[in-house]
Amino acid sequence: MMRFLPPTRGRLATAGLCAALTVAPMFAQEKWTSGRPDGHAPIGVMGDHTHGKGEVMLSYRWMYMSMDGSRVDTDRVSDSSVVSPTEFDFRVTPTRMPMQMHMIGIMYAPIERLTLMGMATVLSNSMDHLTRPGGMFSTQSVGMGDTSISGMFLLANSKRQRVHATFGVSLPTGTISAEDVTPASAPNKARLPYPMQLGSGTFDLLPGITYLAQNDNWSGGAQVRGTLRTGENGSDYRLGHRSMATGWVARKLGGWVSISGRVTSETWGNIEGADPSFAGARAIRLVPTVFPDLRGGSRIDVGVGLNTYLKRSRPGQIRLAVEVSRPIRQRLDGPQLETDYQVMFGTQFMF
């Protein structure tokens, strides 16, 4: 069953999006333009704009996410309580997980109203653990993640406002069988739990819709996007569906720099099915990360960003951007590691 934003979070997301669109009544009778520092959304927003016929854009993004400490529902729980036999009764718990993602993208518009987009990813995950006796160990997984291919269709473009719809698919190029040595498996490697895998193992649908608006000094936008999983992967499970709503405003500070603020609400479901490799680990309650019903949750983030527009002449436009965000509310089916903060840096070259 697909899980979407419950009414309470939905109202919060709607309020954020409405705030992002308050500049709309001020528009003059002109076209929206990307040729200004706030002409793109904050760098953390994917597929935020379309291109004119024949335009090509190459992009690189680097994301760092820090997860530290566990949460059950909206409450933080200590690592010692997760491994305590009188409380959560797990033998091992993750304590910290830094994650890095490198994203390489290309966009091309074969016609005026259609922009094609492809994005490949490389992931680097590390997870620290605490055992019941008090020992510590870490595991790592590094490699290619899933690859996405999308088409963005421009639906409206007038009065410095634009609307486009996105239809895409995520290809299962990331592994779901990553392994590393653990104290229980040494000297051999063992399959790593769900959060340490690099892909979904399924073909996933990526629908979305985006609204953009500008006046002389301000811009804003809103986007709703989903990830709909299809079928089971080769390990007899599928990840939970995801839904995301985000809204932002940006202020142009001159000809080459702008600042932005953004609110994002996201929810994701638990895993359906289970990897049979973890049956024994579940039976002895080894670690929370092998339990498929402890993976769902939701989060509301706020972020601030900086966009720079470095070149406005031929052969193209060059942008550098950064965005930092952190949660203001998290609800997790846990024990599950909570997110502390996220940083994204990117550069875009359009010609």
MOJO-V370600 format. One record per backbone hydrogen bond with DSSP energy under -0.5 kcal/mol. CO is the residue of the C=O (numbers start at 1). NH is the residue of the N-H. Records with the same first field share a line. If there is no record, write none. Layout:
BEGIN
CO = NH / NH
END
This chain:
BEGIN
6 = 10
7 = 11
8 = 12
9 = 13
10 = 14
11 = 15
12 = 16
13 = 17
14 = 18
15 = 19
16 = 20
17 = 21
18 = 21
19 = 22
21 = 24
23 = 26
24 = 27
28 = 30
30 = 160
34 = 36
36 = 39
42 = 45
44 = 46
52 = 55
55 = 109
56 = 351
57 = 107
58 = 349
59 = 105
60 = 347
61 = 103
62 = 345
63 = 101
64 = 343
65 = 67 / 99
66 = 340 / 341
67 = 97
69 = 338
70 = 77
71 = 336
72 = 75
73 = 332
75 = 72
77 = 70
78 = 82
79 = 83
80 = 84
81 = 88
82 = 90
84 = 87 / 89
91 = 132
92 = 288
93 = 130
95 = 69
96 = 128
97 = 67
98 = 126
99 = 65
100 = 124
101 = 63
102 = 122
103 = 61 / 105
104 = 120
105 = 59
106 = 118
107 = 57
108 = 110 / 116
109 = 54
111 = 114
113 = 154
114 = 111
115 = 152
116 = 108
117 = 150
118 = 106
119 = 148
120 = 104
121 = 145
122 = 102
123 = 143
124 = 100
125 = 141
126 = 98
127 = 139
128 = 95 / 96
129 = 137
130 = 93
131 = 134
135 = 131
137 = 129
139 = 127
141 = 125
143 = 123
144 = 175
147 = 171
148 = 119
149 = 169
150 = 117
151 = 167
152 = 115 / 154
153 = 155 / 165
156 = 163
158 = 161
160 = 214
161 = 158
162 = 212
163 = 155 / 156
164 = 210
165 = 153
166 = 208
167 = 151
168 = 206
169 = 149 / 171
170 = 204
171 = 147 / 173
175 = 198 / 199
178 = 192
180 = 190
182 = 185 / 186
185 = 188
188 = 182
190 = 180
193 = 196
194 = 197
198 = 146
202 = 204
203 = 230
204 = 170
205 = 228
206 = 168
207 = 226
208 = 166
209 = 224
210 = 164
211 = 222
212 = 162
213 = 220
217 = 252
218 = 215
219 = 250
220 = 213
221 = 248
222 = 211
223 = 246
224 = 209
225 = 244
227 = 229 / 242
228 = 205
233 = 236
236 = 274
237 = 233
238 = 272
241 = 269
242 = 227
243 = 267
244 = 225
245 = 265
246 = 223
247 = 263
248 = 221
249 = 261
250 = 219
251 = 259
256 = 309
257 = 253 / 254
258 = 307
259 = 251
260 = 305
261 = 249
262 = 303
263 = 247
264 = 301
265 = 245
266 = 299
267 = 243
268 = 297
269 = 240
272 = 238
275 = 278
276 = 279
278 = 282
279 = 283
280 = 284
281 = 286
282 = 285
285 = 91
286 = 92
287 = 290
288 = 291
289 = 194
290 = 292
291 = 294
292 = 271 / 295
296 = 333
297 = 268
298 = 331
299 = 266
300 = 328 / 329
301 = 264
302 = 326
303 = 262
304 = 324
305 = 260
306 = 322
307 = 258
308 = 310 / 320
311 = 318
313 = 316
316 = 313
317 = 350
318 = 310 / 311
319 = 348
320 = 308
321 = 346
322 = 306
323 = 344
324 = 304
325 = 342
326 = 302
329 = 300
331 = 298
332 = 73 / 334
336 = 71
338 = 68
341 = 66
342 = 325
343 = 64
344 = 323
345 = 62
346 = 321
347 = 60
348 = 319
349 = 58
350 = 317
END
